[in-house]
Amino acid sequence: MKKELIGLTVNGRSHELAIEPSKLLLDALRENLGLTGSKRGCDDSSCGACTVQIDGVPMLSCTMLAASCEGQEITTVEGVSEHGSLAAIQKAYGDWGGSQCGYCMPGFMMTVKHLLAQNPNPTEEEIRQGLSSNLCRCTGYSQMYQAIRAAIEAEQKGMAAAK
């Protein structure tokens, strides 16, 4: 199959890729760029393990053509860390046991990051609703909700300390 040259901006870096027009964004990220955080869980957009952010909005990379993302800012879980340190949500998930096997975590991270950008102090119901597009098959969600609450508190303390 003939390849086409596309430009993608991923985690703030520009990349030029020669790919087949039918290549999914998930596959381009994993195979061409070595960004393996996003996972293939279902291939039918029902689990959220492949979630990335496109221009700040969570999107399922298993259902998007890579070429359709040209000119947009793509953020993967590898781009969540802040200045080489874990972001508050990443640290909280580790501290609170927010995952067991970790397979679904990249998708959850990208969804939570968007949720907190839209609403820095969501209610429990807003958190549940915000995460409804992601599935975890091996852990209870209560640890995830605790981790999100801890991340919110850490962010608020950080903002207060910066003032």
KETIZA-111727 format. One record per residue: residue number from 1; residue in one letter; x, y, z of N, C-alpha, C, O, CB in turn. Coordinates in Angstrom, 2 decimals, m for minus. Atoms other than C-alpha are relative to their C-alpha. Glycine has a CB too. Layout:
N
NUM; A; X; Y; Z; X; Y; Z; X; Y; Z; X; Y; Z; X; Y; Z
...
end
This chain:
163
1; M; 0.84; m1.17; 0.00; 0.00; 0.00; 0.00; 0.89; 1.24; 0.00; 1.94; 1.27; 0.64; m0.96; 0.00; 1.22
2; K; m0.75; m1.25; 0.10; 1.21; 3.48; m0.82; m0.04; 0.75; 1.33; m1.08; 0.81; 2.00; m0.57; 0.88; m1.13
3; K; m0.08; m0.78; m1.24; 2.40; 5.57; 2.12; m0.08; 1.48; m0.33; 0.29; 1.91; m1.43; 1.30; m0.31; 0.78
4; E; 0.04; m1.46; 0.16; 1.81; 9.26; 2.59; 0.77; 0.63; 1.15; 0.88; 0.05; 2.24; m1.48; 0.53; m0.03
5; L; m0.76; m0.72; m1.00; 3.88; 11.78; 4.50; m0.95; 0.91; 0.78; m1.65; 1.73; 0.19; 1.14; 0.81; m0.65
6; I; 0.83; m0.86; m0.84; 2.10; 13.40; 7.44; 0.86; 0.60; 1.11; 1.91; 0.06; 1.47; m1.21; m0.80; 0.60
7; G; m0.65; m0.63; m1.15; 3.14; 15.73; 10.22; m0.91; m0.06; 1.20; m2.07; 0.34; 1.13; 0.39; 1.45; m0.32
8; L; 0.76; 0.06; m1.25; 2.00; 15.11; 13.77; 0.76; 0.73; 1.09; 1.99; 0.65; 1.16; m0.28; m1.47; 0.41
9; T; m0.59; m0.62; m1.18; 2.63; 17.16; 16.88; m0.47; m0.81; 1.20; m1.66; m0.83; 1.52; m0.39; 1.52; 0.13
10; V; 0.32; 0.88; m1.11; 2.78; 14.82; 19.85; 0.83; 0.41; 1.21; 2.06; 0.48; 1.14; 0.26; m1.49; m0.37
11; N; m0.66; m0.41; m1.25; 3.59; 15.92; 23.39; 0.95; 1.17; m0.22; 2.03; 1.24; 0.36; 0.75; m1.18; 0.60
12; G; m0.76; m1.22; 0.25; 4.86; 19.23; 22.06; 1.14; m0.14; m1.00; 1.86; 0.83; m1.24; 0.55; 0.48; 1.26
13; R; m1.08; 0.21; 0.98; 7.25; 17.71; 19.50; m0.59; m0.32; m1.36; m1.57; m1.05; m1.47; 0.93; m1.14; 0.46
14; S; 0.45; 0.24; 1.37; 6.82; 17.72; 15.73; 0.66; m1.26; m0.56; 1.85; m1.51; m0.35; 0.31; 1.21; m0.91
15; H; m0.48; 1.24; 0.61; 7.16; 14.45; 13.85; m0.50; m0.07; m1.44; m1.63; 0.34; m1.73; m0.48; m1.25; 0.81
16; E; 0.41; 0.24; 1.38; 7.07; 13.64; 10.15; 0.03; m1.51; m0.20; 1.05; m2.16; 0.02; 0.94; 0.75; m1.03
17; L; 0.13; 1.44; 0.14; 5.84; 10.13; 9.39; m0.45; m0.38; m1.40; m1.30; 0.29; m1.99; m0.99; m0.55; 1.03
18; A; 0.48; 0.60; 1.24; 5.48; 8.07; 6.22; m0.85; m1.19; 0.41; m0.33; m2.21; 0.86; 1.20; m0.42; m0.97
19; I; 0.90; 1.06; m0.45; 2.41; 5.96; 6.91; m1.05; m0.31; m1.05; m1.30; 0.48; m1.96; m0.68; 0.40; 1.31
20; E; 1.12; 0.36; 0.86; m0.37; 4.13; 5.14; m1.19; 0.87; 0.37; m1.40; 1.16; 1.55; m0.36; m1.51; 0.12
21; P; 1.15; m0.87; m0.29; m3.50; 6.30; 4.81; m1.00; m0.61; 0.99; m1.73; 0.13; 1.65; m0.71; 0.33; m1.28
22; S; 0.96; 0.67; m0.88; m5.50; 3.70; 6.78; 0.55; m0.25; 1.40; m0.12; m0.89; 2.22; m0.42; m1.31; m0.60
23; K; m0.61; 0.27; m1.31; m3.16; 3.66; 9.79; m0.71; 0.79; 1.10; m0.93; 1.99; 0.99; 1.50; 0.36; m0.01
24; L; 0.66; m0.62; m1.14; m4.90; 4.36; 13.08; 1.01; 0.80; 0.82; 2.20; 0.49; 0.84; m0.68; m1.07; 0.88
25; L; m0.85; m0.82; m0.83; m3.53; 7.01; 15.40; 0.68; m0.86; 1.07; 1.87; m0.69; 1.32; m0.80; 1.13; 0.65
26; L; m0.58; 0.87; m1.02; m3.01; 4.38; 18.12; 1.22; m0.74; m0.54; 2.25; m0.81; 0.12; m1.05; m1.01; 0.49
27; D; m1.11; 0.75; 0.59; m0.80; 2.34; 15.79; 1.17; 0.90; m0.37; 2.33; 0.50; m0.20; m0.47; m0.75; m1.22
28; A; m1.07; m0.93; 0.33; 1.17; 5.37; 14.59; 0.76; 0.40; 1.27; 1.99; 0.47; 1.26; m0.56; 1.26; m0.71
29; L; m0.65; m0.37; m1.26; 1.86; 6.40; 18.20; 0.88; m1.14; 0.50; 2.02; m0.91; 0.89; m1.05; 0.37; 1.05
30; R; m0.73; 1.14; m0.55; 2.94; 2.92; 19.25; 1.11; m0.48; m0.93; 2.24; m0.69; m0.49; m0.97; m1.14; 0.28
31; E; m0.94; 0.62; 0.93; 4.68; 1.64; 16.12; 1.00; 0.99; m0.59; 2.18; 0.67; m0.74; m0.75; m0.66; m1.12
32; N; m0.88; m0.96; 0.65; 6.11; 4.77; 14.54; 0.75; 0.90; 0.99; 1.89; 1.28; 0.74; m0.80; 0.86; m0.95
33; L; m0.61; m0.93; m0.95; 6.83; 6.92; 17.58; 0.47; m0.66; 1.30; 1.11; m0.01; 2.13; m0.97; 1.10; 0.34
34; G; m0.45; 0.71; m1.20; 7.44; 4.28; 20.26; m0.69; 0.45; 1.28; m0.19; 0.20; 2.37; 1.47; 0.17; 0.15
35; L; 0.77; m0.45; m1.16; 4.84; 5.84; 22.57; m1.03; m1.08; 0.32; m2.13; m1.09; m0.23; m0.70; 1.39; m0.27
36; T; 0.81; 1.19; m0.25; 3.37; 2.67; 24.02; m0.93; 0.11; 1.20; m1.52; m0.88; 1.62; 0.90; m1.17; 0.19
37; G; 0.89; m0.18; m1.14; 1.41; 4.16; 26.92; m1.45; m0.27; m0.36; m2.16; m0.94; 0.40; 0.12; 1.40; 0.53
38; S; 1.38; 0.24; 0.44; m1.87; 4.15; 24.99; m0.12; m1.46; m0.39; 0.74; m2.00; m1.09; m0.40; 0.95; m1.20
39; K; 0.16; 1.44; 0.19; m3.22; 0.62; 24.84; m1.17; m0.33; m0.92; m2.14; 0.42; m1.02; m0.19; m0.69; 1.34
40; R; 1.11; 0.54; 0.79; m5.38; m1.40; 22.48; m0.76; m0.95; 0.91; m0.24; m2.00; 1.30; 0.51; m0.73; m1.32
41; G; 0.78; 0.83; m0.91; m8.14; m2.81; 24.63; m1.18; m0.68; m0.65; m1.53; m1.80; m0.28; m0.47; 0.82; 1.14
42; C; 1.25; 0.55; 0.51; m11.20; m3.36; 22.51; m0.16; 0.15; m1.51; m0.82; m0.67; m2.14; m1.15; 0.67; 0.69
43; D; 0.15; m0.30; 1.43; m10.93; m1.89; 18.99; m1.41; 0.39; m0.40; m1.72; 0.41; m1.59; 0.43; m1.17; m0.81
44; D; 1.34; m0.44; 0.37; m14.54; m0.75; 19.17; m0.45; 1.22; 0.81; m1.64; 1.51; 0.88; m0.99; m1.13; 0.17
45; S; 0.23; m1.23; m0.75; m14.29; 2.39; 21.33; m0.86; m0.19; 1.25; m1.60; 0.71; 1.63; m0.64; 1.02; m0.89
46; S; 0.82; 0.21; m1.18; m15.87; 0.82; 24.39; 0.78; m0.02; 1.32; 0.16; m0.02; 2.38; m0.74; m1.28; m0.14
47; C; m0.72; 0.14; m1.27; m13.00; 0.66; 26.94; 0.79; 1.24; 0.41; 0.98; 1.46; 1.61; 0.93; m1.16; m0.08
48; G; m0.72; m1.22; m0.33; m11.03; 3.93; 26.75; 1.49; m0.17; 0.26; 2.15; 0.81; 0.58; m0.60; 0.61; 1.17
49; A; m1.43; 0.22; m0.27; m7.56; 2.33; 27.17; 0.90; 0.75; m0.98; 2.07; 1.00; m0.68; 0.32; m1.49; m0.06
50; C; m0.78; m0.68; 1.04; m6.40; 4.12; 24.01; m0.16; 1.52; 0.03; 0.31; 2.21; m0.88; m0.40; m0.51; m1.36
51; T; 0.31; m1.43; m0.05; m7.52; 7.60; 25.11; 1.25; 0.86; 0.00; 2.18; 0.65; 0.78; m0.83; 0.31; 1.22
52; V; m1.01; m1.06; 0.06; m5.27; 10.50; 24.16; m0.77; 1.31; m0.02; m2.00; 1.32; m0.12; 0.96; m0.14; m1.26
53; Q; 0.68; m1.29; 0.16; m6.01; 14.20; 24.07; 0.39; 0.58; m1.35; 1.56; 0.60; m1.73; 0.37; 0.98; 1.15
54; I; m0.20; m0.71; 1.26; m6.44; 15.96; 20.75; m0.47; 1.42; 0.25; m1.65; 1.66; 0.51; m0.79; m0.69; m1.21
55; D; 0.30; m1.40; m0.33; m6.29; 19.71; 21.25; m0.71; 0.12; 1.35; m1.65; 0.90; 1.51; m0.86; 0.64; m1.11
56; G; 0.51; m0.08; m1.36; m7.05; 19.11; 24.93; m1.27; m0.78; 0.28; m1.76; m0.76; 1.41; m0.25; 1.39; 0.32
57; V; 1.25; 0.75; m0.17; m10.10; 16.88; 24.39; 0.30; m1.50; m0.08; 0.97; m1.95; m1.01; m1.05; 0.42; m1.09
58; P; m0.23; 1.45; 0.06; m10.05; 13.14; 25.22; m0.64; m0.62; m1.24; m1.82; m0.39; m1.53; m0.54; m0.67; 1.26
59; M; 0.48; 0.67; 1.22; m10.37; 11.07; 22.06; 0.54; m1.43; 0.01; 1.59; m1.70; 0.59; 0.45; 0.77; m1.30
60; L; m0.39; 1.40; 0.08; m10.15; 7.35; 21.34; 0.89; m0.21; m1.22; 0.43; m0.11; m2.36; m1.24; m0.93; m0.06
61; S; m0.95; 0.11; 1.10; m7.04; 6.75; 19.25; m0.15; m1.28; m0.81; 0.42; m1.40; m1.89; 1.40; 0.09; 0.53
62; C; 0.20; 1.24; 0.75; m8.16; 3.26; 18.19; m1.05; 0.15; m1.11; m1.24; m0.75; m1.92; m0.42; m1.13; 0.94
63; T; 1.03; m0.21; 1.02; m10.91; 4.76; 16.03; 0.30; 1.18; m0.91; m0.52; 1.56; m1.75; m1.34; 0.20; 0.67
64; M; m0.35; m1.19; 0.78; m9.06; 7.73; 14.50; 1.13; m0.31; m0.97; 2.09; m1.00; m0.61; 0.40; 1.17; 0.92
65; L; m1.11; 0.13; 0.93; m6.92; 7.78; 11.40; 1.08; 1.01; 0.40; 0.77; 2.16; 0.73; m0.47; 0.24; m1.48
66; A; m1.11; m0.88; m0.36; m3.48; 9.24; 12.13; 0.01; 1.24; m0.88; 0.26; 2.34; m0.39; 1.34; m0.75; m0.11
67; A; m0.04; m1.13; 0.93; m3.68; 11.44; 9.03; m1.04; 1.06; 0.34; m0.86; 2.23; 0.00; m0.21; m0.49; m1.42
68; S; 1.04; m0.96; m0.35; m6.84; 13.08; 10.38; 0.43; 0.93; 1.14; m0.25; 1.91; 1.43; m1.28; m0.73; 0.38
69; C; m0.47; m0.79; m1.15; m4.83; 14.49; 13.30; 1.08; 1.00; m0.37; 1.63; 1.68; 0.49; 0.53; m0.93; 1.08
70; E; m1.01; m0.96; 0.45; m2.46; 16.55; 11.21; m0.45; 1.41; 0.38; m1.61; 1.78; 0.20; 0.23; m0.11; m1.53
71; G; 0.31; m1.38; m0.38; m2.28; 20.12; 12.50; m0.63; 0.14; 1.37; m0.97; 1.25; 1.78; m0.90; 0.59; m1.00
72; Q; 0.57; m0.04; m1.34; m3.64; 19.20; 15.93; 1.06; m0.41; 1.01; 2.02; m1.10; 0.68; m1.24; m0.93; 0.10
73; E; m0.92; 0.36; m1.08; m1.84; 18.88; 19.26; m0.49; m1.28; 0.67; m1.59; m1.32; 1.22; 0.13; 1.16; 1.05
74; I; 0.32; 1.29; m0.60; m1.82; 15.28; 20.46; 0.80; m0.12; 1.29; 2.01; 0.11; 1.31; 0.32; m1.18; m0.97
75; T; m0.68; 0.24; m1.26; m1.02; 14.55; 24.09; m0.29; m1.43; 0.42; m1.45; m1.84; 0.49; m0.44; 1.02; 1.09
76; T; 0.13; 1.37; m0.50; m0.38; 11.01; 25.29; 0.35; m0.01; 1.47; 0.77; 1.01; 2.03; 0.91; m0.98; m0.81
77; V; m0.33; 0.12; m1.43; 0.14; 9.76; 28.82; 1.48; 0.32; 0.24; 1.84; 0.79; 1.32; m0.33; m1.42; 0.52
78; E; m1.42; m0.32; m0.15; 3.88; 10.17; 28.22; 0.23; 1.51; 0.11; 1.27; 1.94; 0.59; 0.79; m0.56; m1.18
79; G; m0.11; m1.45; m0.05; 3.25; 13.92; 27.93; m0.67; 0.63; 1.21; m0.75; 1.86; 1.29; m0.58; 0.58; m1.23
80; V; 0.71; m0.53; m1.16; 1.39; 14.27; 31.24; 0.96; 0.51; 1.07; 0.63; 1.44; 1.80; m0.90; m1.07; 0.58
81; S; m0.93; m0.40; m1.06; 4.45; 14.57; 33.48; 0.35; 1.48; m0.14; 0.30; 2.05; m1.22; 1.27; m0.86; m0.04
82; E; m0.28; m1.43; m0.04; 5.44; 18.06; 34.50; 1.47; 0.25; 0.30; 1.93; 0.01; 1.41; m0.88; 0.69; 1.06
83; H; m1.42; m0.34; m0.16; 9.06; 19.12; 33.95; 0.81; m1.18; 0.52; 1.67; m1.01; 1.39; 0.15; 1.20; 0.95
84; G; m0.75; 1.18; m0.40; 10.34; 15.56; 34.36; m0.48; m0.65; 1.29; 0.05; m1.69; 1.68; 1.41; 0.35; 0.14
85; S; 0.55; 0.58; m1.24; 8.33; 14.92; 37.54; m1.40; m0.50; m0.26; m2.08; m0.06; m1.19; 0.00; 1.05; 1.15
86; L; 1.37; 0.50; 0.13; 5.14; 12.98; 37.97; m0.99; 1.13; 0.24; m0.81; 1.95; 1.14; m0.25; m1.16; 0.98
87; A; 1.10; m0.93; m0.25; 2.00; 15.07; 37.65; m0.72; m0.47; 1.26; m0.61; m1.63; 1.66; m0.98; 0.07; m1.23
88; A; 0.71; 0.33; m1.25; m0.17; 15.17; 40.78; m0.89; m1.23; m0.17; m0.95; m2.07; 0.72; m0.84; 1.18; 0.46
89; I; 0.90; 1.14; 0.20; m2.65; 12.70; 39.28; 0.78; m1.30; m0.14; 0.34; m2.34; 0.34; m0.87; 0.23; m1.24
90; Q; m0.82; 1.20; 0.13; 0.11; 10.24; 38.35; 0.50; m0.46; 1.37; 0.42; m1.65; 1.70; 1.20; 0.26; m0.94
91; K; m0.50; 0.33; m1.34; 1.60; 10.37; 41.84; m1.13; m0.55; 0.87; m0.95; m1.55; 1.57; 0.63; 1.25; 0.67
92; A; 1.13; 0.44; m0.82; m1.82; 10.02; 43.49; m0.46; m1.40; m0.38; m0.79; m2.20; 0.50; m1.16; 0.99; m0.14
93; Y; 0.40; 1.35; 0.41; m2.72; 6.96; 41.42; 0.95; m1.04; 0.57; 0.52; m2.11; 1.00; m0.05; m0.12; m1.53
94; G; m0.97; 0.92; m0.59; 0.49; 5.31; 42.60; m0.15; m0.11; 1.50; m0.12; m1.20; 2.06; 1.41; 0.44; m0.35
95; D; 0.12; m0.03; m1.45; 0.07; 6.37; 46.21; m1.25; m0.70; 0.51; m1.22; m1.36; 1.54; 0.02; 1.42; 0.49
96; W; 1.29; 0.53; m0.45; m3.57; 5.28; 46.46; m0.37; m1.34; m0.62; m1.47; m1.84; m0.39; m1.08; 0.99; m0.29
97; G; 0.31; 1.29; 0.62; m3.36; 2.06; 44.45; m1.14; 0.11; m0.99; m2.04; m0.73; m1.02; m0.34; m1.03; 1.06
98; G; 1.07; m0.26; 0.95; m5.53; 3.49; 41.70; m0.04; m0.97; m1.17; m0.93; m0.89; m2.01; 0.12; 1.37; m0.53
99; S; 0.04; 1.01; 1.06; m4.65; 0.60; 39.42; 0.59; m1.29; 0.53; 1.38; m1.29; 1.47; 0.76; 0.48; m1.27
100; Q; m0.59; 1.28; m0.36; m3.86; m3.06; 39.68; 0.97; m0.40; m1.10; 2.18; m0.40; m0.87; m1.10; m1.08; 0.21
101; C; m0.91; 0.41; 1.07; m2.47; m4.21; 36.35; 0.54; 1.20; m0.76; 1.62; 1.12; m1.36; m0.70; m0.94; m0.97
102; G; m0.46; m1.22; 0.65; m2.18; m0.67; 34.95; m0.36; 0.14; m1.47; m0.08; 1.17; m2.07; 1.45; 0.09; 0.13
103; Y; 0.29; m0.04; 1.43; m3.44; m1.51; 31.46; m0.91; 1.16; m0.37; m0.71; 1.80; m1.41; m0.64; m1.31; m0.43
104; C; 0.98; m1.05; 0.31; m6.31; 0.98; 31.59; 0.46; 1.39; 0.43; m0.15; 2.38; 0.04; m1.31; m0.32; 0.66
105; M; m0.40; m1.26; m0.62; m4.40; 3.71; 33.44; 0.32; 1.13; m1.00; m0.08; 2.26; m0.74; 1.19; m0.23; 0.85
106; P; m0.26; m1.12; 0.92; m3.14; 5.71; 30.43; m1.28; 0.68; m0.47; m1.35; 1.91; m0.53; 0.77; m0.50; m1.21
107; G; 1.28; m0.58; 0.42; m6.71; 6.18; 29.22; m0.67; 0.77; 1.11; m1.20; 1.86; 0.89; m0.92; m1.09; m0.49
108; F; 0.57; m0.71; m1.15; m7.93; 7.09; 32.69; 0.75; 1.31; 0.25; 0.12; 2.34; 0.49; 0.06; m0.88; 1.25
109; M; m0.80; m1.22; m0.24; m5.05; 9.58; 33.12; m0.41; 1.12; m0.95; m0.56; 2.27; m0.53; 1.50; m0.30; m0.16
110; M; 0.33; m1.03; 0.99; m5.95; 11.40; 29.92; m1.40; 0.54; 0.21; m1.66; 1.72; m0.01; 0.14; m0.57; m1.41
111; T; 1.37; m0.43; m0.27; m9.63; 11.51; 30.83; m0.06; 0.85; 1.26; m0.73; 1.89; 1.29; m0.93; m1.22; 0.14
112; V; m0.03; m0.76; m1.26; m8.96; 12.69; 34.40; 0.65; 1.36; m0.22; 0.18; 2.37; 0.31; 0.76; m0.79; 1.09
113; K; m0.70; m1.27; 0.27; m6.53; 15.34; 33.15; m0.97; 1.00; m0.62; m0.98; 2.18; m0.25; 1.22; m0.23; m0.93
114; H; 1.00; m0.88; 0.65; m9.30; 16.77; 30.94; m1.09; 0.41; 0.99; m1.47; 1.57; 1.06; m0.63; m0.72; m1.22
115; L; 1.05; m0.29; m0.99; m11.93; 16.51; 33.68; 0.46; 1.10; 0.95; m0.28; 2.06; 1.20; m0.35; m1.28; 0.80
116; L; m0.49; m0.98; m0.97; m9.76; 18.46; 36.12; 0.34; 1.34; m0.65; 0.30; 2.37; 0.02; 1.22; m0.55; 0.71
117; A; m0.22; m1.27; 0.71; m8.87; 21.07; 33.49; m1.32; 0.74; m0.17; m1.35; 1.97; m0.13; 0.67; m0.25; m1.38
118; Q; 1.32; m0.59; 0.17; m12.59; 21.66; 32.96; m0.63; 0.40; 1.33; m1.35; 1.39; 1.43; m0.91; m0.96; m0.73
119; N; 0.61; m0.21; m1.32; m13.55; 21.46; 36.64; 1.02; m0.41; 1.06; 1.13; m1.59; 1.39; m1.33; m0.83; 0.15
120; P; m1.07; 0.32; m0.94; m10.71; 21.68; 39.19; m0.47; m0.61; 1.32; 0.35; m1.14; 2.07; 0.77; 1.22; 0.28
121; N; 0.49; 0.56; m1.25; m12.96; 20.57; 42.06; m1.34; m0.71; m0.23; m2.38; m0.26; 0.27; m0.15; 1.10; 1.08
122; P; 1.27; 0.68; 0.32; m15.55; 18.09; 40.75; m0.57; m0.75; 1.20; 0.16; m1.17; 2.10; 0.20; m0.97; m1.15
123; T; 0.67; 0.81; m1.02; m18.10; 16.37; 42.95; 0.26; m1.47; m0.32; 0.76; m1.81; m1.39; m1.55; 0.31; 0.06
124; E; m0.15; 1.44; 0.22; m18.04; 12.60; 43.35; m0.80; m0.44; m1.23; m0.32; m1.24; m2.03; m0.46; m0.79; 1.25
125; E; 0.84; 0.35; 1.16; m20.89; 12.33; 40.82; 0.63; 0.50; m1.30; 0.60; m0.20; m2.31; m1.42; 0.59; 0.17
126; E; m0.66; m0.53; 1.21; m19.03; 14.55; 38.33; 1.23; m0.82; m0.37; 1.53; m1.00; m1.55; 0.41; 1.48; 0.22
127; I; m1.14; 0.89; 0.28; m15.95; 12.34; 38.69; m0.50; m1.29; m0.64; 0.03; m1.73; m1.65; 0.79; m0.30; 1.30
128; R; 0.56; 1.25; 0.55; m18.03; 9.21; 38.09; m0.48; 0.20; m1.44; m0.22; m0.63; m2.31; m1.17; m0.51; 0.89
129; Q; 0.50; m0.29; 1.35; m19.71; 10.79; 35.07; 1.16; 0.26; m0.96; 1.15; m0.21; m2.10; m0.95; 1.22; 0.03
130; G; m1.15; m0.33; 0.84; m16.41; 12.12; 33.74; 0.81; m1.21; m0.41; 1.42; m1.21; m1.49; 0.87; 0.96; 0.72
131; L; m0.77; 1.21; 0.30; m14.81; 8.68; 33.86; m0.84; m1.11; m0.62; m0.33; m2.22; m0.83; 0.64; m0.51; 1.26
132; S; 0.91; 1.04; 0.49; m17.80; 6.80; 32.46; 0.40; m0.59; m1.36; m0.10; m1.64; m1.74; m1.38; 0.54; m0.09
133; S; m0.42; 0.52; 1.30; m16.10; 6.36; 29.07; 1.19; m0.95; 0.11; 1.64; m1.50; m0.90; 0.34; 1.15; m0.93
134; N; m1.15; 0.88; m0.22; m13.24; 4.34; 30.61; m0.39; m1.18; 0.86; m1.18; m1.05; 1.80; 1.16; 0.78; 0.65
135; L; 0.28; 1.22; m0.76; m13.36; 0.78; 31.91; 1.27; m0.57; 0.60; 2.34; m0.54; m0.01; m0.67; m1.04; m0.89
136; C; m1.07; 0.74; m0.65; m11.15; m1.05; 34.37; m0.57; m1.37; 0.31; m1.66; m1.50; 0.86; 0.53; 0.73; 1.31
137; R; 0.52; 1.34; m0.17; m11.49; m4.77; 34.49; 0.51; m0.71; 1.25; 0.04; m1.80; 1.58; 0.32; m0.81; m1.19
138; C; m0.59; 0.78; m1.08; m9.41; m5.65; 37.54; 0.06; 0.70; 1.35; 0.53; 0.09; 2.31; 1.35; m0.40; m0.38
139; T; m0.09; m0.65; m1.31; m9.68; m3.08; 40.32; m1.31; 0.72; 0.32; m2.10; 1.00; m0.57; 1.18; 0.99; 0.06
140; G; 1.17; m0.76; m0.40; m12.35; m1.32; 42.28; 0.21; 1.46; m0.35; 1.33; 1.96; m0.31; m0.29; m0.16; 1.50
141; Y; m0.11; m1.40; 0.37; m13.07; 2.21; 41.24; 0.21; 0.90; 1.21; 0.61; 2.05; 1.04; m1.25; 0.43; m0.75
142; S; m0.11; m0.86; m1.17; m13.02; 3.49; 44.82; 1.43; 0.52; 0.18; 1.61; 1.67; 0.58; m0.44; m0.75; 1.25
143; Q; m1.38; m0.47; m0.10; m9.19; 3.66; 44.81; 0.28; 1.10; m1.02; 1.04; 2.04; m0.75; 0.98; m1.16; m0.21
144; M; m0.17; m1.03; 1.03; m9.34; 5.68; 41.60; m0.60; 1.32; 0.47; 0.01; 2.38; 0.33; m0.64; m0.44; m1.33
145; Y; 0.64; m1.22; m0.48; m11.77; 8.15; 43.11; 0.80; 0.62; 1.14; 0.91; 1.84; 1.24; m1.45; m0.30; 0.45
146; Q; m0.85; m0.51; m1.09; m9.57; 8.43; 46.22; 1.25; 0.68; m0.58; 1.66; 1.73; m0.09; 0.41; m1.15; 0.96
147; A; m1.19; m0.57; 0.63; m6.55; 9.08; 44.00; m0.32; 1.35; m0.63; 0.47; 2.29; m0.53; 0.57; m0.96; m1.07
148; I; 0.39; m1.27; 0.63; m8.40; 11.80; 42.10; m0.19; 1.07; 1.07; 0.27; 2.20; 0.91; m1.30; m0.16; m0.83
149; R; 0.19; m0.94; m1.11; m9.45; 13.46; 45.36; 1.36; 0.45; 0.55; 1.56; 1.64; 0.82; m0.86; m0.64; 1.13
150; A; m1.33; m0.33; m0.51; m5.83; 13.30; 46.59; 0.74; 0.93; m0.97; 1.43; 1.85; m0.55; 0.83; m1.29; 0.25
151; A; m0.64; m0.85; 1.00; m4.60; 14.84; 43.33; m0.58; 1.40; 0.03; 0.15; 2.39; m0.11; m0.15; m0.60; m1.41
152; I; 0.65; m1.32; m0.09; m7.14; 17.64; 43.63; 0.54; 0.76; 1.20; 0.87; 1.94; 1.10; m1.56; m0.15; 0.10
153; E; m0.53; m0.63; m1.22; m5.98; 18.35; 47.19; 1.44; 0.44; m0.20; 1.82; 1.53; 0.23; m0.10; m0.96; 1.19
154; A; m1.42; m0.33; 0.25; m2.31; 18.30; 46.10; 0.10; 1.23; m0.91; 0.92; 2.12; m0.69; 0.74; m1.21; m0.63
155; E; 0.00; m1.14; 0.91; m3.06; 20.69; 43.24; m0.40; 1.28; 0.73; 0.21; 2.32; 0.53; m0.93; m0.26; m1.17
156; Q; 0.46; m1.17; m0.74; m4.95; 23.05; 45.56; 1.06; 0.49; 0.98; 1.25; 1.70; 1.14; m1.29; m0.33; 0.74
157; K; m1.07; m0.39; m0.90; m2.11; 23.00; 48.11; 1.13; 0.66; m0.77; 1.71; 1.65; m0.31; 0.52; m1.22; 0.77
158; G; m1.06; m0.57; 0.84; 0.38; 23.68; 45.32; m0.33; 1.41; m0.45; 0.54; 2.28; m0.47; 0.24; m0.88; m1.22
159; M; 0.43; m1.35; 0.42; m1.65; 26.66; 44.10; 0.05; 0.97; 1.18; 0.45; 2.12; 1.03; m1.43; m0.04; m0.59
160; A; m0.01; m0.86; m1.19; m2.00; 28.01; 47.63; 1.43; 0.37; 0.37; 1.70; 1.50; 0.76; m0.70; m0.70; 1.19
161; A; m1.40; m0.24; m0.32; 1.75; 27.68; 48.20; 0.65; 0.95; m0.98; 1.58; 1.68; m0.63; 0.77; m1.31; 0.03
162; A; m0.57; m0.88; 1.04; 2.49; 29.50; 44.94; m0.43; 1.44; 0.17; 0.19; 2.34; m0.40; m0.40; m0.49; m1.38
163; K; 0.52; m1.36; m0.18; 0.49; 32.54; 46.06; 0.83; 0.81; 0.95; 0.52; 1.98; 1.20; m1.42; m0.04; 0.49
end
